[in-house]
Amino acid sequence: MTEWTDNLPDHARAYLDGRRLDEVECIISDLPGIARGKAVPASKFARQDYFHLPDSIFYQTITGDWGEAAGDDGFIERDMILKPDMSTASAAPWTGDWTLQVIHDAYDRHGAAIECAPRNVLRRVVELYHAQGWNPVVAPEMEFYLVARNVDPAKSIEPMIGRSGRPAAARQAYSMTAVDEFGPVIDDIYDFAEAQGFEIDGITQEGGAGQLEINLRHGDPVKLADEVFFFKRLIREAAMRHDCFATFMAKPIAEEPGSAMHIHHSVLDIETGHNIFAGPQGGETDAFFHYIGGLQRHLPSAIAVLAPYVNSYRRYVRDQAAPINLAWGRDNRTTGIRVPLSGPEARRVENRLAGMDCNPYLGIAASLACGYMGLMDEVRPDRQFKGDAYDGEGEIPRVLGQALDLFDAATDLHDILGSEFARVYSIVKRTEYEEFLQVISPWEREHLLINV
């Protein structure tokens, strides 16, 4: 083995033990969270310190079109310098040969971080916490559907066929029998995750037909975002091995609940390691309430990042397991902001608004940014909500265009996430929205064609 492989993370070295590494996938997340990059022979990777990709990958929409976000110099596709973060080296166990994936960070020719690279956006927010002597900690939950293969966009998405030969059933939350229906797919998810060194806290059946949830252990925000980025790929690969698709759409099936990426937050004092949400006697601190206040005040402006597509807003439906407002409550899953049951040292705040379709780096960054502004400005939250929050008024934008208007006006949020990122993100998302508005839906043809 070449010398550089001796310094790989333990799980990557274990994966390659006694084997010859064939290829390295050099990857970076674009704005939607798609892995972009190059696959190179292992021998070439050993000789390179960096590689190049054009900055235009951050101007591309989910449809493959381009937002006019290149700036004053025009669309010249300037090369970025991508440097590997070897701590992210991870197996790609579904490939036909022995392959590693390595996440790269993006810099310009002067060594400055590219502001609109999602991993850099998250790092920027984490560094703001560090500057205050705080260590942010997150724990994401990933919901997704296993569905029947679908190669016709005009056809409705249907649940996958389980081991019993029947379509996956709905309304079976936490059913072990329902989980067993997906046994072969789940076995591969576990195997792939183990090869990649990821620790799964648990897999449960959610309320939708074929809907599952994977919980990850809490930890460093960048590391956890890397894991979600990797997990989306490994789950898709595991599903395709068994003639089905994994989808992370926020609302793939009309009558079923949507899929969220709930984000649990706590903040530790760097010097002491103590959770700043818990006081000396275990009580709730001012910082705890300020964090909730920051989420309540600023999340509306961040919704365009947490819910990045037109489909995302179909998830925020009353009594459909997704919040419709910014109420907060203790152990109350109807509220947008939930305080789970825990001891003082594990006290945390759960943001239930983010959809599973968001880019994990950007979703976590935006959520952390809202809490950070609450801490810095000492924002007081509304009174705790008791009861069913679905009985309250809706406070969440209903369409992407409205969410983008709020995002564009939130210059305080731009200061945290980075003004260049905010500029590029808005342009790309508005381009997608304009593309969508040009599409005539089946509903319009059915009800308007000869009736209006």
C-alpha positions in Angstrom: 0.0 0.0 0.0 1.1 3.5 -0.6 2.1 5.6 2.4 -0.9 8.0 2.3 -3.3 5.1 2.9 -1.6 4.4 6.2 -3.1 7.7 7.5 -6.7 7.0 6.5 -9.4 6.9 9.2 -9.6 3.5 10.9 -12.8 2.4 9.1 -11.3 3.2 5.7 -8.1 1.2 6.5 -10.2 -1.7 7.7 -12.2 -1.7 4.5 -9.0 -1.8 2.4 -7.2 -4.3 4.7 -5.5 -6.9 2.4 -7.0 -5.3 -0.7 -5.7 -3.1 -3.5 -7.3 0.3 -3.7 -8.4 0.9 -7.3 -10.1 4.4 -7.4 -10.8 7.5 -5.4 -13.9 9.6 -5.9 -13.0 13.3 -5.3 -16.4 14.9 -4.4 -18.0 18.1 -3.3 -21.6 19.0 -2.6 -23.3 21.5 -4.9 -26.3 23.6 -3.8 -28.9 20.8 -4.1 -26.6 18.4 -2.3 -25.6 16.4 -5.3 -22.1 14.9 -5.2 -20.0 16.6 -8.0 -16.4 15.8 -8.7 -14.0 13.4 -10.4 -13.1 9.7 -10.1 -9.3 9.2 -10.4 -7.1 6.1 -10.2 -5.6 5.6 -6.7 -2.1 6.0 -8.1 -3.0 9.4 -9.5 -4.7 10.5 -6.3 -1.6 9.7 -4.3 0.4 12.2 -6.5 -2.1 15.1 -6.4 -2.6 17.6 -3.7 -5.7 19.2 -5.3 -7.8 19.2 -8.4 -9.9 21.7 -10.3 -13.7 22.1 -11.0 -15.4 25.2 -12.4 -17.2 27.5 -10.0 -20.3 27.2 -12.2 -21.3 24.0 -10.4 -22.8 26.3 -7.8 -24.9 28.1 -10.4 -26.7 25.0 -11.7 -30.3 24.3 -10.9 -31.8 21.0 -10.0 -33.0 20.6 -13.6 -29.5 21.2 -15.0 -30.2 24.7 -16.2 -28.1 27.7 -15.0 -28.8 30.7 -12.8 -27.3 34.0 -13.9 -25.2 34.2 -10.8 -21.6 34.5 -12.2 -21.2 38.1 -11.2 -19.6 41.1 -12.9 -16.9 39.0 -14.7 -19.6 37.0 -16.5 -20.0 33.3 -17.0 -16.3 32.4 -17.5 -16.4 29.2 -15.3 -13.4 30.1 -13.2 -11.5 27.1 -11.8 -11.8 26.4 -8.1 -9.0 24.6 -6.2 -10.4 21.6 -4.4 -8.4 20.1 -1.6 -9.1 16.8 0.1 -10.2 16.5 3.7 -8.7 13.1 4.4 -10.7 12.8 7.6 -13.7 12.2 5.4 -12.2 9.3 3.4 -14.8 6.6 3.3 -15.6 3.4 1.5 -17.9 3.2 -1.5 -18.9 -0.4 -0.8 -21.5 -0.6 -3.6 -18.9 -0.2 -6.4 -17.5 -3.1 -8.4 -14.0 -2.4 -7.3 -12.3 -1.1 -4.2 -13.1 2.6 -4.1 -12.9 5.4 -1.6 -14.8 8.7 -1.5 -13.1 11.8 -0.2 -14.9 15.1 0.4 -13.0 18.1 -0.8 -13.1 21.8 0.2 -13.2 24.6 -2.3 -10.8 27.6 -2.5 -10.0 30.3 -5.0 -6.6 30.8 -6.5 -5.6 33.0 -3.5 -6.4 30.4 -1.0 -9.7 32.0 0.2 -12.7 29.7 0.9 -15.3 29.8 -1.9 -18.3 31.4 -0.1 -21.1 29.6 -1.9 -19.7 26.1 -1.3 -22.2 24.5 1.1 -19.5 23.0 3.4 -17.8 26.3 3.7 -21.2 28.0 4.6 -21.6 25.6 7.5 -18.0 26.0 8.6 -18.5 29.8 8.6 -21.4 29.5 11.0 -19.6 27.0 13.3 -16.6 29.4 13.5 -18.9 32.2 14.6 -20.0 30.0 17.5 -16.3 29.1 18.3 -15.4 32.8 18.4 -17.9 33.2 21.3 -16.4 30.2 23.2 -19.3 27.9 22.2 -19.3 24.5 20.5 -22.5 23.8 18.6 -23.7 20.1 18.6 -26.4 18.7 16.3 -28.1 15.4 15.8 -30.0 15.0 12.5 -32.9 12.6 11.9 -33.4 11.4 8.3 -36.8 10.4 7.0 -37.2 8.9 3.5 -39.4 6.6 1.4 -38.6 3.4 -0.3 -40.8 3.4 -3.4 -41.4 1.3 -6.5 -39.1 2.1 -9.4 -40.5 5.1 -11.3 -39.1 6.0 -14.7 -42.2 7.9 -15.9 -42.5 11.4 -14.4 -46.2 11.4 -15.4 -46.9 8.4 -13.2 -47.7 8.8 -9.5 -45.1 7.5 -7.0 -46.2 4.2 -5.4 -44.9 2.3 -2.3 -42.4 -0.4 -2.9 -43.3 -4.1 -2.8 -42.1 -5.7 0.4 -40.9 -9.2 1.2 -44.5 -10.4 1.5 -45.2 -9.4 -2.1 -47.6 -6.7 -1.0 -47.1 -2.9 -1.3 -45.7 -1.3 1.8 -48.6 -0.3 4.2 -49.3 3.1 5.6 -50.2 4.1 9.2 -47.8 1.6 10.6 -45.5 3.9 12.6 -43.0 2.0 14.7 -44.2 -1.4 13.5 -41.4 -3.9 13.5 -43.3 -6.1 11.1 -43.3 -3.1 8.7 -39.5 -2.7 9.1 -39.1 -6.4 8.4 -40.8 -5.9 5.0 -37.7 -3.9 3.9 -35.3 -6.3 5.6 -32.9 -6.9 2.6 -32.6 -3.1 1.9 -32.1 -2.3 5.5 -29.4 -5.1 5.8 -27.5 -3.4 2.9 -27.9 0.0 4.6 -26.4 -1.3 7.8 -23.6 -3.1 5.9 -22.7 0.0 3.8 -22.9 2.3 6.9 -20.6 -0.1 8.8 -18.1 -0.1 6.0 -18.2 3.7 6.0 -17.7 4.0 9.7 -21.1 5.5 10.5 -22.9 4.8 13.7 -26.7 4.5 13.2 -28.7 5.2 16.4 -31.7 3.3 15.1 -34.1 2.7 12.2 -37.8 3.0 12.6 -40.9 2.7 10.4 -42.6 6.1 10.1 -46.3 6.8 9.3 -46.1 6.8 5.6 -46.2 3.8 3.3 -42.6 2.7 2.9 -41.4 5.6 5.0 -38.4 5.0 7.3 -36.3 7.1 9.7 -32.7 6.8 10.6 -31.3 8.6 13.6 -27.7 9.6 13.9 -25.6 10.2 17.1 -25.1 13.8 18.1 -21.8 15.5 17.3 -19.9 18.1 15.3 -22.2 19.9 12.8 -19.7 19.6 9.8 -19.1 15.9 10.6 -22.8 15.2 10.9 -23.6 17.0 7.6 -20.9 15.0 5.9 -22.6 11.8 7.2 -26.0 12.9 5.9 -24.4 13.8 2.5 -22.9 10.3 2.4 -26.0 8.6 3.8 -28.2 9.9 1.0 -26.0 8.2 -1.5 -25.6 4.9 0.3 -29.3 4.6 0.9 -30.1 5.2 -2.8 -27.5 2.6 -3.7 -28.9 0.0 -1.2 -32.4 0.6 -2.6 -31.4 0.1 -6.2 -29.9 -3.2 -5.4 -33.4 -4.4 -4.5 -35.3 -3.0 -7.5 -36.7 0.0 -5.7 -35.9 3.7 -5.3 -35.1 5.7 -2.1 -36.5 9.2 -2.3 -35.7 12.2 -0.1 -38.4 14.4 -1.6 -40.2 16.3 1.1 -43.7 15.1 -0.2 -43.4 12.2 -2.7 -46.9 10.7 -2.2 -50.0 12.9 -2.1 -51.9 11.3 0.8 -48.9 10.4 2.9 -46.8 12.4 5.5 -43.8 14.3 4.2 -40.2 13.5 5.0 -38.3 15.8 7.4 -34.7 16.2 8.5 -35.3 17.2 12.1 -32.3 18.9 13.7 -31.5 18.6 17.4 -29.4 21.5 18.8 -27.4 22.0 21.9 -24.4 24.3 22.6 -21.4 23.5 24.8 -19.1 25.9 26.5 -15.7 25.1 24.9 -13.7 25.7 28.1 -15.9 23.6 30.5 -17.7 21.3 28.1 -20.9 22.2 29.9 -24.2 22.5 28.0 -25.1 26.2 28.2 -28.8 25.3 28.1 -28.5 23.9 31.6 -27.8 25.9 34.8 -25.8 24.9 37.8 -28.8 23.2 39.4 -30.0 21.7 36.1 -32.5 24.4 35.4 -33.2 26.0 32.0 -30.9 29.0 31.3 -31.5 32.3 29.6 -29.3 30.9 26.7 -31.8 28.1 26.3 -34.7 30.5 25.9 -32.7 32.9 23.7 -31.9 30.0 21.3 -35.6 29.2 21.0 -36.4 32.9 20.5 -33.8 33.1 17.7 -35.4 30.1 15.9 -38.9 31.7 16.2 -37.7 35.1 15.0 -35.5 34.1 12.1 -36.6 30.7 10.8 -39.3 32.3 8.5 -36.4 34.0 6.6 -34.5 30.7 6.5 -37.3 28.5 5.2 -36.1 28.9 1.6 -33.0 27.0 2.6 -34.7 24.5 4.8 -37.5 23.9 2.2 -35.7 24.5 -1.1 -38.2 23.3 -3.7 -41.7 23.9 -4.8 -42.5 20.3 -3.5 -41.2 21.2 0.0 -44.2 23.3 0.8 -46.6 20.4 0.3 -45.2 19.0 3.5 -46.5 21.8 5.8 -50.0 20.4 6.0 -52.2 20.5 9.2 -52.3 17.2 11.0 -49.8 15.6 8.6 -46.8 15.2 11.0 -45.2 18.4 9.9 -45.4 21.8 11.7 -47.5 24.7 10.3 -46.2 27.3 12.7 -43.3 28.3 15.0 -44.8 27.5 18.3 -42.5 25.8 20.8 -43.4 23.2 23.4 -41.9 20.5 25.7 -42.2 17.0 24.3 -44.9 18.2 21.8 -44.5 16.9 18.2 -47.2 19.2 16.8 -45.0 22.3 17.4 -42.4 23.5 14.9 -39.8 23.8 17.8 -39.8 20.9 20.3 -37.9 20.4 23.5 -37.5 16.6 23.9 -37.5 14.9 27.2 -33.9 14.7 28.6 -31.7 15.3 31.6 -30.0 18.7 32.0 -26.7 17.8 30.3 -28.6 16.5 27.2 -31.0 19.4 27.0 -31.6 20.3 23.4 -33.9 22.1 21.0 -35.3 20.3 18.0 -36.1 22.2 14.8 -38.8 20.2 13.0 -39.2 22.5 10.0 -36.3 21.3 7.8 -37.3 18.9 5.0 -35.2 15.9 4.0 -34.8 17.5 0.6 -32.6 20.3 1.9 -28.8 20.3 1.4 -27.6 19.0 4.9 -24.8 21.5 5.1 -27.1 24.4 4.3 -30.0 23.2 6.3 -27.9 22.7 9.4 -26.1 26.0 8.8 -29.3 28.0 8.5 -30.8 26.4 11.6 -27.6 27.1 13.6 -27.6 30.7 12.3 -31.1 31.4 13.6 -30.2 30.0 17.0 -26.9 32.0 17.0 -28.7 35.3 16.3 -31.1 34.5 19.2 -28.1 34.0 21.5 -26.3 37.2 20.4 -29.4 39.4 20.5 -30.9 37.7 23.6 -34.2 37.2 21.9 -37.1 36.1 24.2 -39.4 33.4 22.8 -43.2 33.4 22.9 -44.8 31.6 25.8 -44.6 27.8 25.6 -47.4 26.3 23.6 -49.5 23.7 25.4 -52.0 21.5 23.5 -52.3 20.8 19.8 -50.3 23.4 17.7 -52.3 22.4 14.6 -55.2 24.4 16.2 -53.0 27.5 15.9 -52.5 29.8 12.9 -50.1 28.9 10.1 -46.9 30.9 10.2 -44.9 29.2 7.5 -44.6 30.4 3.8 -46.9 28.4 1.6 -44.9 28.7 -1.6 -41.2 29.0 -2.6 -41.6 32.5 -4.1 -42.9 33.9 -0.7 -40.1 32.1 1.1 -37.5 33.6 -1.2 -38.9 37.1 -0.7 -38.4 36.7 3.1 -34.9 35.3 2.5 -33.8 38.1 0.2 -34.9 40.7 2.8 -33.0 39.1 5.7 -29.7 40.9 5.5 -28.9 39.9 9.1 -29.1 36.2 8.1 -27.0 36.9 5.0 -24.3 38.3 7.3 -24.1 35.0 9.1 -24.3 32.7 6.1 -22.3 34.9 3.8 -23.5 37.6 1.4 -22.1 36.0 -1.7 -23.8 32.7 -0.8 -27.1 34.5 -0.2 -26.8 36.2 -3.6 -26.0 33.1 -5.6 -28.6 30.9 -3.7 -31.4 33.4 -4.4 -30.6 33.6 -8.1 -30.4 29.9 -8.5 -33.6 29.2 -6.6 -35.5 31.9 -8.4 -34.4 30.4 -11.7 -35.8 27.0 -10.6 -39.0 28.6 -9.5 -39.4 30.3 -12.9 -38.8 27.0 -14.6 -41.5 25.4 -12.5 -44.0 28.1 -13.3 -43.7 27.3 -17.0 -44.9 23.7 -16.4 -48.7 23.0 -16.8 -49.8 20.4 -14.2 -52.3 17.6 -14.7 -54.6 19.3 -12.2 -54.8 22.4 -14.4 -55.5 20.4 -17.5 -58.2 18.3 -15.7 -60.1 21.2 -14.1 -59.4 24.2 -16.3 -59.2 22.9 -19.8 -62.9 23.1 -20.7 -64.4 24.5 -17.5 -63.1 28.1 -17.3 
